[in-house]
Amino acid sequence: MYFARRPRLLCLFCQSRAFSTSYRLLAEQGASARKATTTKGQPAKNANAAATASSPVPPKVVPESPLADAPRAYGKRVEEFTPKPLSRPIGMPLPPKPGENTGIDNRTLKQRRDDFVNYEKHLQRREELKSKMSRPYFRDWANLKFYKGKTFIAPPRPFKGDLSLFFPNLYGQTLLKSDRKPRDTTPSLQGKISVVSVFSSVWAENQAKTFVAKESNPALESVLEQNKDVAQRIWINVEENTLKAWLIKLFIGGIRSRIGEPNWHRYFVVRRGVSDDIRERIGLLNSSVGYVYLVDSECRIRWAGSGPSEDHEREGLVKGVQRLLDEAKNLKKS
């Protein structure tokens, strides 16, 4: 009755209740409004049907990861581990596209506002921050005690093309002096057979060299030299630490002279965009370990190796490259 006699106070009371609405309530109201709009009538159904008709090819079915027991920089500490051969393909379920995984926030102000009041995204971001804060700094180095960090053993033969998964698009600066803008890796991979080395330190780079360097694997160097038009090497240096990235820029002249000018556009320094999901899917589980991937002309991972190489792994890489070359020749004939 008191508020009924004083309508102005009632209005102010309602306003204070409105201003105290939580983010979760806003998110629930938005979700219920979208649900009501979708279930109101036929136009929404027609729109969904049109979207389904014009949607791209569905992603490949990804089985359980063969690296479930491998040591990681996060999660439970592993006391014993023996690397096993890759029994199933690894990679992303969808083909890569330029512009993905750049690490650049291209959201509009409206999209940022919607994400800011989205309670589910708040929880997701909170879990990401908790994971990063609880991650031991020296865990990757500690995991090197397991076979010098070897995460898995390379498969004896390449995976079949129709069953293979995809190498993700990454975004980084090359060694070119004329064009220092960052670029995507996917255009460099498409249309060619690529031996991709991924590393984050000198230790990891030296491990990758045991697979692909001329001194360690002269047979691979010979095959790549004889098929320059269809086969190539790609270097991806993932360095998310600002200080280490600055050191790379400081010594970039030495990297240029070591790689050779014809390969400057194939060496990428990636600063951001390599998420935990990408690392899990392609087996990049230890930033202190070097990894090598054999990627075909459609950006599919057909073979992969990690850590220091063994004799049978080097031979398997050469045979894999030769098999992909034979597939490319048969495809041209047909």
GUVEX-499908 format. One record per residue (C-alpha): residue number from 1; x, y, z. Coordinates in steps of 0.25 Angstrom, whole numbers, m for minus. Layout:
<atom><n>NUM</n><X>X</X><Y>Y</Y><Z>Z</Z></atom>
...
***
This chain:
<atom><n>1</n><X>0</X><Y>0</Y><Z>0</Z></atom>
<atom><n>2</n><X>12</X><Y>9</Y><Z>3</Z></atom>
<atom><n>3</n><X>17</X><Y>8</Y><Z>m11</Z></atom>
<atom><n>4</n><X>3</X><Y>9</Y><Z>m17</Z></atom>
<atom><n>5</n><X>2</X><Y>23</Y><Z>m11</Z></atom>
<atom><n>6</n><X>16</X><Y>27</Y><Z>m15</Z></atom>
<atom><n>7</n><X>16</X><Y>23</Y><Z>m30</Z></atom>
<atom><n>8</n><X>30</X><Y>30</Y><Z>m32</Z></atom>
<atom><n>9</n><X>36</X><Y>22</Y><Z>m22</Z></atom>
<atom><n>10</n><X>30</X><Y>9</Y><Z>m28</Z></atom>
<atom><n>11</n><X>36</X><Y>13</Y><Z>m42</Z></atom>
<atom><n>12</n><X>50</X><Y>15</Y><Z>m35</Z></atom>
<atom><n>13</n><X>49</X><Y>2</Y><Z>m28</Z></atom>
<atom><n>14</n><X>46</X><Y>m5</Y><Z>m41</Z></atom>
<atom><n>15</n><X>58</X><Y>2</Y><Z>m48</Z></atom>
<atom><n>16</n><X>67</X><Y>m3</Y><Z>m38</Z></atom>
<atom><n>17</n><X>62</X><Y>m17</Y><Z>m39</Z></atom>
<atom><n>18</n><X>65</X><Y>m16</Y><Z>m54</Z></atom>
<atom><n>19</n><X>79</X><Y>m10</Y><Z>m53</Z></atom>
<atom><n>20</n><X>83</X><Y>m22</Y><Z>m43</Z></atom>
<atom><n>21</n><X>80</X><Y>m33</Y><Z>m54</Z></atom>
<atom><n>22</n><X>91</X><Y>m42</Y><Z>m55</Z></atom>
<atom><n>23</n><X>98</X><Y>m47</Y><Z>m68</Z></atom>
<atom><n>24</n><X>93</X><Y>m60</Y><Z>m66</Z></atom>
<atom><n>25</n><X>78</X><Y>m55</Y><Z>m66</Z></atom>
<atom><n>26</n><X>81</X><Y>m47</Y><Z>m79</Z></atom>
<atom><n>27</n><X>87</X><Y>m59</Y><Z>m86</Z></atom>
<atom><n>28</n><X>75</X><Y>m68</Y><Z>m82</Z></atom>
<atom><n>29</n><X>66</X><Y>m57</Y><Z>m87</Z></atom>
<atom><n>30</n><X>73</X><Y>m56</Y><Z>m100</Z></atom>
<atom><n>31</n><X>73</X><Y>m72</Y><Z>m102</Z></atom>
<atom><n>32</n><X>58</X><Y>m72</Y><Z>m99</Z></atom>
<atom><n>33</n><X>55</X><Y>m61</Y><Z>m109</Z></atom>
<atom><n>34</n><X>63</X><Y>m68</Y><Z>m120</Z></atom>
<atom><n>35</n><X>56</X><Y>m81</Y><Z>m117</Z></atom>
<atom><n>36</n><X>42</X><Y>m74</Y><Z>m117</Z></atom>
<atom><n>37</n><X>46</X><Y>m68</Y><Z>m131</Z></atom>
<atom><n>38</n><X>50</X><Y>m81</Y><Z>m136</Z></atom>
<atom><n>39</n><X>38</X><Y>m89</Y><Z>m132</Z></atom>
<atom><n>40</n><X>28</X><Y>m78</Y><Z>m136</Z></atom>
<atom><n>41</n><X>25</X><Y>m81</Y><Z>m150</Z></atom>
<atom><n>42</n><X>29</X><Y>m87</Y><Z>m163</Z></atom>
<atom><n>43</n><X>39</X><Y>m76</Y><Z>m168</Z></atom>
<atom><n>44</n><X>49</X><Y>m80</Y><Z>m158</Z></atom>
<atom><n>45</n><X>48</X><Y>m95</Y><Z>m162</Z></atom>
<atom><n>46</n><X>50</X><Y>m91</Y><Z>m177</Z></atom>
<atom><n>47</n><X>62</X><Y>m83</Y><Z>m173</Z></atom>
<atom><n>48</n><X>68</X><Y>m94</Y><Z>m166</Z></atom>
<atom><n>49</n><X>65</X><Y>m104</Y><Z>m178</Z></atom>
<atom><n>50</n><X>72</X><Y>m94</Y><Z>m188</Z></atom>
<atom><n>51</n><X>84</X><Y>m93</Y><Z>m179</Z></atom>
<atom><n>52</n><X>85</X><Y>m108</Y><Z>m178</Z></atom>
<atom><n>53</n><X>84</X><Y>m109</Y><Z>m193</Z></atom>
<atom><n>54</n><X>95</X><Y>m99</Y><Z>m195</Z></atom>
<atom><n>55</n><X>104</X><Y>m104</Y><Z>m184</Z></atom>
<atom><n>56</n><X>118</X><Y>m110</Y><Z>m187</Z></atom>
<atom><n>57</n><X>122</X><Y>m124</Y><Z>m187</Z></atom>
<atom><n>58</n><X>120</X><Y>m129</Y><Z>m173</Z></atom>
<atom><n>59</n><X>133</X><Y>m132</Y><Z>m165</Z></atom>
<atom><n>60</n><X>139</X><Y>m145</Y><Z>m164</Z></atom>
<atom><n>61</n><X>136</X><Y>m155</Y><Z>m153</Z></atom>
<atom><n>62</n><X>148</X><Y>m154</Y><Z>m143</Z></atom>
<atom><n>63</n><X>150</X><Y>m166</Y><Z>m135</Z></atom>
<atom><n>64</n><X>156</X><Y>m166</Y><Z>m121</Z></atom>
<atom><n>65</n><X>170</X><Y>m160</Y><Z>m121</Z></atom>
<atom><n>66</n><X>182</X><Y>m170</Y><Z>m121</Z></atom>
<atom><n>67</n><X>190</X><Y>m161</Y><Z>m112</Z></atom>
<atom><n>68</n><X>180</X><Y>m162</Y><Z>m100</Z></atom>
<atom><n>69</n><X>191</X><Y>m167</Y><Z>m91</Z></atom>
<atom><n>70</n><X>202</X><Y>m158</Y><Z>m96</Z></atom>
<atom><n>71</n><X>208</X><Y>m148</Y><Z>m86</Z></atom>
<atom><n>72</n><X>204</X><Y>m133</Y><Z>m87</Z></atom>
<atom><n>73</n><X>207</X><Y>m120</Y><Z>m82</Z></atom>
<atom><n>74</n><X>194</X><Y>m120</Y><Z>m74</Z></atom>
<atom><n>75</n><X>186</X><Y>m130</Y><Z>m67</Z></atom>
<atom><n>76</n><X>190</X><Y>m141</Y><Z>m58</Z></atom>
<atom><n>77</n><X>205</X><Y>m144</Y><Z>m57</Z></atom>
<atom><n>78</n><X>210</X><Y>m157</Y><Z>m64</Z></atom>
<atom><n>79</n><X>220</X><Y>m165</Y><Z>m57</Z></atom>
<atom><n>80</n><X>222</X><Y>m176</Y><Z>m68</Z></atom>
<atom><n>81</n><X>220</X><Y>m175</Y><Z>m83</Z></atom>
<atom><n>82</n><X>224</X><Y>m183</Y><Z>m95</Z></atom>
<atom><n>83</n><X>221</X><Y>m177</Y><Z>m109</Z></atom>
<atom><n>84</n><X>213</X><Y>m185</Y><Z>m118</Z></atom>
<atom><n>85</n><X>211</X><Y>m185</Y><Z>m133</Z></atom>
<atom><n>86</n><X>200</X><Y>m176</Y><Z>m139</Z></atom>
<atom><n>87</n><X>189</X><Y>m186</Y><Z>m141</Z></atom>
<atom><n>88</n><X>179</X><Y>m176</Y><Z>m147</Z></atom>
<atom><n>89</n><X>180</X><Y>m163</Y><Z>m154</Z></atom>
<atom><n>90</n><X>181</X><Y>m150</Y><Z>m147</Z></atom>
<atom><n>91</n><X>177</X><Y>m136</Y><Z>m151</Z></atom>
<atom><n>92</n><X>166</X><Y>m126</Y><Z>m152</Z></atom>
<atom><n>93</n><X>152</X><Y>m131</Y><Z>m157</Z></atom>
<atom><n>94</n><X>150</X><Y>m120</Y><Z>m167</Z></atom>
<atom><n>95</n><X>158</X><Y>m115</Y><Z>m178</Z></atom>
<atom><n>96</n><X>167</X><Y>m103</Y><Z>m175</Z></atom>
<atom><n>97</n><X>163</X><Y>m89</Y><Z>m180</Z></atom>
<atom><n>98</n><X>171</X><Y>m76</Y><Z>m181</Z></atom>
<atom><n>99</n><X>168</X><Y>m67</Y><Z>m170</Z></atom>
<atom><n>100</n><X>166</X><Y>m77</Y><Z>m159</Z></atom>
<atom><n>101</n><X>174</X><Y>m78</Y><Z>m146</Z></atom>
<atom><n>102</n><X>180</X><Y>m65</Y><Z>m148</Z></atom>
<atom><n>103</n><X>179</X><Y>m61</Y><Z>m133</Z></atom>
<atom><n>104</n><X>173</X><Y>m47</Y><Z>m138</Z></atom>
<atom><n>105</n><X>160</X><Y>m43</Y><Z>m131</Z></atom>
<atom><n>106</n><X>151</X><Y>m38</Y><Z>m143</Z></atom>
<atom><n>107</n><X>138</X><Y>m37</Y><Z>m135</Z></atom>
<atom><n>108</n><X>129</X><Y>m25</Y><Z>m137</Z></atom>
<atom><n>109</n><X>125</X><Y>m17</Y><Z>m125</Z></atom>
<atom><n>110</n><X>112</X><Y>m23</Y><Z>m125</Z></atom>
<atom><n>111</n><X>118</X><Y>m37</Y><Z>m125</Z></atom>
<atom><n>112</n><X>127</X><Y>m33</Y><Z>m113</Z></atom>
<atom><n>113</n><X>115</X><Y>m28</Y><Z>m106</Z></atom>
<atom><n>114</n><X>107</X><Y>m41</Y><Z>m108</Z></atom>
<atom><n>115</n><X>119</X><Y>m49</Y><Z>m104</Z></atom>
<atom><n>116</n><X>121</X><Y>m40</Y><Z>m91</Z></atom>
<atom><n>117</n><X>107</X><Y>m43</Y><Z>m86</Z></atom>
<atom><n>118</n><X>107</X><Y>m58</Y><Z>m90</Z></atom>
<atom><n>119</n><X>109</X><Y>m66</Y><Z>m77</Z></atom>
<atom><n>120</n><X>113</X><Y>m79</Y><Z>m84</Z></atom>
<atom><n>121</n><X>125</X><Y>m72</Y><Z>m91</Z></atom>
<atom><n>122</n><X>128</X><Y>m66</Y><Z>m78</Z></atom>
<atom><n>123</n><X>129</X><Y>m80</Y><Z>m72</Z></atom>
<atom><n>124</n><X>137</X><Y>m85</Y><Z>m84</Z></atom>
<atom><n>125</n><X>147</X><Y>m73</Y><Z>m83</Z></atom>
<atom><n>126</n><X>148</X><Y>m76</Y><Z>m68</Z></atom>
<atom><n>127</n><X>152</X><Y>m90</Y><Z>m70</Z></atom>
<atom><n>128</n><X>162</X><Y>m86</Y><Z>m81</Z></atom>
<atom><n>129</n><X>169</X><Y>m77</Y><Z>m71</Z></atom>
<atom><n>130</n><X>169</X><Y>m87</Y><Z>m60</Z></atom>
<atom><n>131</n><X>175</X><Y>m97</Y><Z>m69</Z></atom>
<atom><n>132</n><X>186</X><Y>m87</Y><Z>m73</Z></atom>
<atom><n>133</n><X>189</X><Y>m83</Y><Z>m58</Z></atom>
<atom><n>134</n><X>190</X><Y>m97</Y><Z>m53</Z></atom>
<atom><n>135</n><X>199</X><Y>m102</Y><Z>m64</Z></atom>
<atom><n>136</n><X>213</X><Y>m105</Y><Z>m59</Z></atom>
<atom><n>137</n><X>224</X><Y>m97</Y><Z>m66</Z></atom>
<atom><n>138</n><X>234</X><Y>m108</Y><Z>m67</Z></atom>
<atom><n>139</n><X>225</X><Y>m119</Y><Z>m70</Z></atom>
<atom><n>140</n><X>229</X><Y>m120</Y><Z>m84</Z></atom>
<atom><n>141</n><X>243</X><Y>m121</Y><Z>m80</Z></atom>
<atom><n>142</n><X>240</X><Y>m131</Y><Z>m70</Z></atom>
<atom><n>143</n><X>233</X><Y>m140</Y><Z>m80</Z></atom>
<atom><n>144</n><X>246</X><Y>m141</Y><Z>m88</Z></atom>
<atom><n>145</n><X>250</X><Y>m152</Y><Z>m79</Z></atom>
<atom><n>146</n><X>241</X><Y>m161</Y><Z>m87</Z></atom>
<atom><n>147</n><X>249</X><Y>m165</Y><Z>m99</Z></atom>
<atom><n>148</n><X>254</X><Y>m151</Y><Z>m101</Z></atom>
<atom><n>149</n><X>240</X><Y>m146</Y><Z>m102</Z></atom>
<atom><n>150</n><X>236</X><Y>m155</Y><Z>m113</Z></atom>
<atom><n>151</n><X>220</X><Y>m154</Y><Z>m113</Z></atom>
<atom><n>152</n><X>217</X><Y>m165</Y><Z>m123</Z></atom>
<atom><n>153</n><X>224</X><Y>m174</Y><Z>m133</Z></atom>
<atom><n>154</n><X>222</X><Y>m171</Y><Z>m148</Z></atom>
<atom><n>155</n><X>213</X><Y>m181</Y><Z>m155</Z></atom>
<atom><n>156</n><X>220</X><Y>m191</Y><Z>m164</Z></atom>
<atom><n>157</n><X>212</X><Y>m186</Y><Z>m176</Z></atom>
<atom><n>158</n><X>204</X><Y>m174</Y><Z>m180</Z></atom>
<atom><n>159</n><X>189</X><Y>m173</Y><Z>m176</Z></atom>
<atom><n>160</n><X>179</X><Y>m175</Y><Z>m187</Z></atom>
<atom><n>161</n><X>175</X><Y>m162</Y><Z>m194</Z></atom>
<atom><n>162</n><X>160</X><Y>m164</Y><Z>m192</Z></atom>
<atom><n>163</n><X>162</X><Y>m166</Y><Z>m177</Z></atom>
<atom><n>164</n><X>172</X><Y>m156</Y><Z>m174</Z></atom>
<atom><n>165</n><X>169</X><Y>m143</Y><Z>m166</Z></atom>
<atom><n>166</n><X>174</X><Y>m129</Y><Z>m169</Z></atom>
<atom><n>167</n><X>186</X><Y>m120</Y><Z>m165</Z></atom>
<atom><n>168</n><X>181</X><Y>m107</Y><Z>m159</Z></atom>
<atom><n>169</n><X>183</X><Y>m93</Y><Z>m165</Z></atom>
<atom><n>170</n><X>193</X><Y>m85</Y><Z>m157</Z></atom>
<atom><n>171</n><X>197</X><Y>m71</Y><Z>m159</Z></atom>
<atom><n>172</n><X>211</X><Y>m65</Y><Z>m158</Z></atom>
<atom><n>173</n><X>222</X><Y>m56</Y><Z>m164</Z></atom>
<atom><n>174</n><X>231</X><Y>m62</Y><Z>m174</Z></atom>
<atom><n>175</n><X>246</X><Y>m59</Y><Z>m176</Z></atom>
<atom><n>176</n><X>243</X><Y>m50</Y><Z>m189</Z></atom>
<atom><n>177</n><X>249</X><Y>m37</Y><Z>m189</Z></atom>
<atom><n>178</n><X>240</X><Y>m31</Y><Z>m199</Z></atom>
<atom><n>179</n><X>227</X><Y>m35</Y><Z>m192</Z></atom>
<atom><n>180</n><X>228</X><Y>m36</Y><Z>m177</Z></atom>
<atom><n>181</n><X>213</X><Y>m37</Y><Z>m175</Z></atom>
<atom><n>182</n><X>208</X><Y>m49</Y><Z>m168</Z></atom>
<atom><n>183</n><X>201</X><Y>m59</Y><Z>m177</Z></atom>
<atom><n>184</n><X>194</X><Y>m73</Y><Z>m177</Z></atom>
<atom><n>185</n><X>200</X><Y>m86</Y><Z>m178</Z></atom>
<atom><n>186</n><X>189</X><Y>m93</Y><Z>m186</Z></atom>
<atom><n>187</n><X>192</X><Y>m86</Y><Z>m199</Z></atom>
<atom><n>188</n><X>206</X><Y>m91</Y><Z>m198</Z></atom>
<atom><n>189</n><X>201</X><Y>m106</Y><Z>m195</Z></atom>
<atom><n>190</n><X>191</X><Y>m107</Y><Z>m206</Z></atom>
<atom><n>191</n><X>194</X><Y>m114</Y><Z>m219</Z></atom>
<atom><n>192</n><X>208</X><Y>m119</Y><Z>m214</Z></atom>
<atom><n>193</n><X>213</X><Y>m130</Y><Z>m206</Z></atom>
<atom><n>194</n><X>219</X><Y>m124</Y><Z>m193</Z></atom>
<atom><n>195</n><X>228</X><Y>m129</Y><Z>m182</Z></atom>
<atom><n>196</n><X>225</X><Y>m120</Y><Z>m171</Z></atom>
<atom><n>197</n><X>234</X><Y>m118</Y><Z>m159</Z></atom>
<atom><n>198</n><X>228</X><Y>m112</Y><Z>m146</Z></atom>
<atom><n>199</n><X>236</X><Y>m107</Y><Z>m135</Z></atom>
<atom><n>200</n><X>237</X><Y>m97</Y><Z>m124</Z></atom>
<atom><n>201</n><X>252</X><Y>m97</Y><Z>m120</Z></atom>
<atom><n>202</n><X>266</X><Y>m100</Y><Z>m124</Z></atom>
<atom><n>203</n><X>265</X><Y>m114</Y><Z>m117</Z></atom>
<atom><n>204</n><X>252</X><Y>m117</Y><Z>m124</Z></atom>
<atom><n>205</n><X>257</X><Y>m112</Y><Z>m138</Z></atom>
<atom><n>206</n><X>269</X><Y>m121</Y><Z>m136</Z></atom>
<atom><n>207</n><X>260</X><Y>m133</Y><Z>m134</Z></atom>
<atom><n>208</n><X>252</X><Y>m130</Y><Z>m146</Z></atom>
<atom><n>209</n><X>265</X><Y>m129</Y><Z>m154</Z></atom>
<atom><n>210</n><X>267</X><Y>m144</Y><Z>m151</Z></atom>
<atom><n>211</n><X>255</X><Y>m147</Y><Z>m160</Z></atom>
<atom><n>212</n><X>258</X><Y>m137</Y><Z>m171</Z></atom>
<atom><n>213</n><X>272</X><Y>m132</Y><Z>m171</Z></atom>
<atom><n>214</n><X>281</X><Y>m135</Y><Z>m183</Z></atom>
<atom><n>215</n><X>292</X><Y>m141</Y><Z>m173</Z></atom>
<atom><n>216</n><X>281</X><Y>m150</Y><Z>m166</Z></atom>
<atom><n>217</n><X>272</X><Y>m154</Y><Z>m178</Z></atom>
<atom><n>218</n><X>280</X><Y>m152</Y><Z>m191</Z></atom>
<atom><n>219</n><X>269</X><Y>m161</Y><Z>m198</Z></atom>
<atom><n>220</n><X>258</X><Y>m151</Y><Z>m195</Z></atom>
<atom><n>221</n><X>267</X><Y>m139</Y><Z>m199</Z></atom>
<atom><n>222</n><X>269</X><Y>m147</Y><Z>m213</Z></atom>
<atom><n>223</n><X>254</X><Y>m149</Y><Z>m215</Z></atom>
<atom><n>224</n><X>250</X><Y>m135</Y><Z>m212</Z></atom>
<atom><n>225</n><X>261</X><Y>m130</Y><Z>m221</Z></atom>
<atom><n>226</n><X>257</X><Y>m138</Y><Z>m233</Z></atom>
<atom><n>227</n><X>242</X><Y>m134</Y><Z>m231</Z></atom>
<atom><n>228</n><X>243</X><Y>m119</Y><Z>m228</Z></atom>
<atom><n>229</n><X>231</X><Y>m116</Y><Z>m236</Z></atom>
<atom><n>230</n><X>221</X><Y>m124</Y><Z>m227</Z></atom>
<atom><n>231</n><X>229</X><Y>m127</Y><Z>m214</Z></atom>
<atom><n>232</n><X>234</X><Y>m117</Y><Z>m204</Z></atom>
<atom><n>233</n><X>239</X><Y>m114</Y><Z>m190</Z></atom>
<atom><n>234</n><X>231</X><Y>m105</Y><Z>m180</Z></atom>
<atom><n>235</n><X>237</X><Y>m100</Y><Z>m167</Z></atom>
<atom><n>236</n><X>227</X><Y>m95</Y><Z>m156</Z></atom>
<atom><n>237</n><X>233</X><Y>m88</Y><Z>m144</Z></atom>
<atom><n>238</n><X>223</X><Y>m87</Y><Z>m133</Z></atom>
<atom><n>239</n><X>227</X><Y>m76</Y><Z>m123</Z></atom>
<atom><n>240</n><X>217</X><Y>m70</Y><Z>m114</Z></atom>
<atom><n>241</n><X>227</X><Y>m64</Y><Z>m104</Z></atom>
<atom><n>242</n><X>229</X><Y>m49</Y><Z>m107</Z></atom>
<atom><n>243</n><X>244</X><Y>m50</Y><Z>m103</Z></atom>
<atom><n>244</n><X>247</X><Y>m62</Y><Z>m111</Z></atom>
<atom><n>245</n><X>240</X><Y>m56</Y><Z>m123</Z></atom>
<atom><n>246</n><X>248</X><Y>m44</Y><Z>m122</Z></atom>
<atom><n>247</n><X>261</X><Y>m52</Y><Z>m122</Z></atom>
<atom><n>248</n><X>256</X><Y>m59</Y><Z>m134</Z></atom>
<atom><n>249</n><X>255</X><Y>m45</Y><Z>m141</Z></atom>
<atom><n>250</n><X>269</X><Y>m42</Y><Z>m136</Z></atom>
<atom><n>251</n><X>276</X><Y>m54</Y><Z>m142</Z></atom>
<atom><n>252</n><X>267</X><Y>m55</Y><Z>m154</Z></atom>
<atom><n>253</n><X>279</X><Y>m53</Y><Z>m163</Z></atom>
<atom><n>254</n><X>285</X><Y>m66</Y><Z>m159</Z></atom>
<atom><n>255</n><X>272</X><Y>m73</Y><Z>m161</Z></atom>
<atom><n>256</n><X>271</X><Y>m67</Y><Z>m175</Z></atom>
<atom><n>257</n><X>285</X><Y>m72</Y><Z>m179</Z></atom>
<atom><n>258</n><X>283</X><Y>m86</Y><Z>m173</Z></atom>
<atom><n>259</n><X>269</X><Y>m88</Y><Z>m180</Z></atom>
<atom><n>260</n><X>273</X><Y>m82</Y><Z>m194</Z></atom>
<atom><n>261</n><X>266</X><Y>m71</Y><Z>m201</Z></atom>
<atom><n>262</n><X>258</X><Y>m80</Y><Z>m210</Z></atom>
<atom><n>263</n><X>251</X><Y>m85</Y><Z>m197</Z></atom>
<atom><n>264</n><X>249</X><Y>m72</Y><Z>m190</Z></atom>
<atom><n>265</n><X>234</X><Y>m72</Y><Z>m193</Z></atom>
<atom><n>266</n><X>233</X><Y>m86</Y><Z>m187</Z></atom>
<atom><n>267</n><X>238</X><Y>m82</Y><Z>m173</Z></atom>
<atom><n>268</n><X>227</X><Y>m77</Y><Z>m164</Z></atom>
<atom><n>269</n><X>228</X><Y>m71</Y><Z>m150</Z></atom>
<atom><n>270</n><X>215</X><Y>m73</Y><Z>m144</Z></atom>
<atom><n>271</n><X>212</X><Y>m64</Y><Z>m131</Z></atom>
<atom><n>272</n><X>198</X><Y>m68</Y><Z>m128</Z></atom>
<atom><n>273</n><X>186</X><Y>m76</Y><Z>m132</Z></atom>
<atom><n>274</n><X>191</X><Y>m90</Y><Z>m128</Z></atom>
<atom><n>275</n><X>180</X><Y>m94</Y><Z>m118</Z></atom>
<atom><n>276</n><X>180</X><Y>m106</Y><Z>m109</Z></atom>
<atom><n>277</n><X>169</X><Y>m112</Y><Z>m118</Z></atom>
<atom><n>278</n><X>179</X><Y>m112</Y><Z>m130</Z></atom>
<atom><n>279</n><X>190</X><Y>m117</Y><Z>m122</Z></atom>
<atom><n>280</n><X>181</X><Y>m129</Y><Z>m117</Z></atom>
<atom><n>281</n><X>176</X><Y>m132</Y><Z>m131</Z></atom>
<atom><n>282</n><X>190</X><Y>m132</Y><Z>m138</Z></atom>
<atom><n>283</n><X>198</X><Y>m138</Y><Z>m127</Z></atom>
<atom><n>284</n><X>206</X><Y>m126</Y><Z>m124</Z></atom>
<atom><n>285</n><X>206</X><Y>m129</Y><Z>m109</Z></atom>
<atom><n>286</n><X>220</X><Y>m124</Y><Z>m105</Z></atom>
<atom><n>287</n><X>225</X><Y>m110</Y><Z>m109</Z></atom>
<atom><n>288</n><X>240</X><Y>m115</Y><Z>m106</Z></atom>
<atom><n>289</n><X>239</X><Y>m126</Y><Z>m116</Z></atom>
<atom><n>290</n><X>240</X><Y>m126</Y><Z>m131</Z></atom>
<atom><n>291</n><X>229</X><Y>m131</Y><Z>m140</Z></atom>
<atom><n>292</n><X>229</X><Y>m135</Y><Z>m155</Z></atom>
<atom><n>293</n><X>216</X><Y>m137</Y><Z>m164</Z></atom>
<atom><n>294</n><X>215</X><Y>m142</Y><Z>m178</Z></atom>
<atom><n>295</n><X>203</X><Y>m134</Y><Z>m184</Z></atom>
<atom><n>296</n><X>198</X><Y>m137</Y><Z>m198</Z></atom>
<atom><n>297</n><X>192</X><Y>m127</Y><Z>m208</Z></atom>
<atom><n>298</n><X>179</X><Y>m126</Y><Z>m201</Z></atom>
<atom><n>299</n><X>185</X><Y>m122</Y><Z>m188</Z></atom>
<atom><n>300</n><X>182</X><Y>m136</Y><Z>m182</Z></atom>
<atom><n>301</n><X>192</X><Y>m142</Y><Z>m172</Z></atom>
<atom><n>302</n><X>197</X><Y>m155</Y><Z>m178</Z></atom>
<atom><n>303</n><X>208</X><Y>m158</Y><Z>m168</Z></atom>
<atom><n>304</n><X>214</X><Y>m152</Y><Z>m155</Z></atom>
<atom><n>305</n><X>227</X><Y>m153</Y><Z>m147</Z></atom>
<atom><n>306</n><X>231</X><Y>m148</Y><Z>m134</Z></atom>
<atom><n>307</n><X>244</X><Y>m146</Y><Z>m125</Z></atom>
<atom><n>308</n><X>257</X><Y>m152</Y><Z>m130</Z></atom>
<atom><n>309</n><X>255</X><Y>m161</Y><Z>m142</Z></atom>
<atom><n>310</n><X>258</X><Y>m176</Y><Z>m143</Z></atom>
<atom><n>311</n><X>264</X><Y>m183</Y><Z>m156</Z></atom>
<atom><n>312</n><X>250</X><Y>m189</Y><Z>m159</Z></atom>
<atom><n>313</n><X>243</X><Y>m175</Y><Z>m158</Z></atom>
<atom><n>314</n><X>253</X><Y>m169</Y><Z>m168</Z></atom>
<atom><n>315</n><X>251</X><Y>m180</Y><Z>m177</Z></atom>
<atom><n>316</n><X>236</X><Y>m179</Y><Z>m175</Z></atom>
<atom><n>317</n><X>236</X><Y>m164</Y><Z>m178</Z></atom>
<atom><n>318</n><X>243</X><Y>m166</Y><Z>m191</Z></atom>
<atom><n>319</n><X>234</X><Y>m177</Y><Z>m196</Z></atom>
<atom><n>320</n><X>222</X><Y>m168</Y><Z>m192</Z></atom>
<atom><n>321</n><X>227</X><Y>m157</Y><Z>m201</Z></atom>
<atom><n>322</n><X>229</X><Y>m167</Y><Z>m212</Z></atom>
<atom><n>323</n><X>215</X><Y>m172</Y><Z>m211</Z></atom>
<atom><n>324</n><X>209</X><Y>m158</Y><Z>m211</Z></atom>
<atom><n>325</n><X>217</X><Y>m155</Y><Z>m223</Z></atom>
<atom><n>326</n><X>212</X><Y>m168</Y><Z>m230</Z></atom>
<atom><n>327</n><X>197</X><Y>m164</Y><Z>m226</Z></atom>
<atom><n>328</n><X>199</X><Y>m150</Y><Z>m232</Z></atom>
<atom><n>329</n><X>205</X><Y>m156</Y><Z>m245</Z></atom>
<atom><n>330</n><X>193</X><Y>m166</Y><Z>m246</Z></atom>
<atom><n>331</n><X>183</X><Y>m155</Y><Z>m244</Z></atom>
<atom><n>332</n><X>189</X><Y>m147</Y><Z>m255</Z></atom>
<atom><n>333</n><X>188</X><Y>m159</Y><Z>m265</Z></atom>
<atom><n>334</n><X>174</X><Y>m161</Y><Z>m261</Z></atom>
***
